[in-house]
Amino acid sequence: MAGGWSRDGAVSEQIEASISEELERMRARRAPVGESLSECAECGEEIPEKRRLALPGVKLCIDCQQERDGAQRARGGINRRGSKDSQLK
């Protein structure tokens, strides 16, 4: 079912394109490399052995990693529709 001037399946294609782009972005994210540290590189706290085994190459404790993850800026989405409503967000 198409809406307006779009062809059948256009909405599904847009959704699939958005999902594919996000997956590619996540895959491109760099994973830790090398040997895990026994102590956090920022605060000096001990990194639990289970974390070091689960994430080879980890350099930060859980608290410092959560702070770093929370400090990342939110990305703006792509306005694929170009409708007035989607631009008001």
C-alpha angles and dihedrals in degrees: 000000000000125000124214113329097342122109125240113287095017094121092050090050091052092050092048091048091052092049092047092050092050092048091051090050091051093048091050091056109110117248121212113277131204131014121341118249119237091215129043114263091221109037103015095235117144115266109225115249092236090058092049091051094045094048111033109206096025114160103177135062118240095262095051092045091051091050091050092047091049091051093061114107121244113253121232115244125236116256100223097164098051090208122147092242094055091052093054095067 
